[in-house]
Amino acid sequence: MSSKLLIYIGENEKFDVARTTEVISSIVGTSDAKLENFIGAIFECNYTFQDRTTIVRISEELKTVTVEGLGVESLNFALEFQRMMSCALHAIDMEYSFDVDLRNFQSIEDLMSAIDA
């Protein structure tokens, strides 16, 4: 099973769909953004960084933004998303092997070190 990066605000907090889709769509590298009813998601797009592409989704309950994989493209998306959001964002993986506050990281390398620890 491929791992995923789950980005969330806080327990029982939800993303504002209009603001969140606007922010994600404005991140350089985002393409094919669609606001529709997908299975388990209401928004989906592709994000490309360093010639690597991942899929980003907003969950239908608006509690998480999910990024496929834990590669540099996923981590860069998370950092860019945090930079553009006014609230603190946290990230975990599917196995709950880490839980990080994205405000604490300025580089992909720092974030990668924290989640690999």
PyMOL commands that set and color helices and strands:
alter all, ss='L'
color gray80, all
select helices_A, chain A and resi 17-26+72-84+102-104+108-116
alter helices_A, ss='H'
color red, helices_A
select strands_A, chain A and resi 4-8+30-38+41-49+52-59+65-68+90-93+99-101
alter strands_A, ss='S'
color yellow, strands_A
deselect
rebuild
show_as cartoon
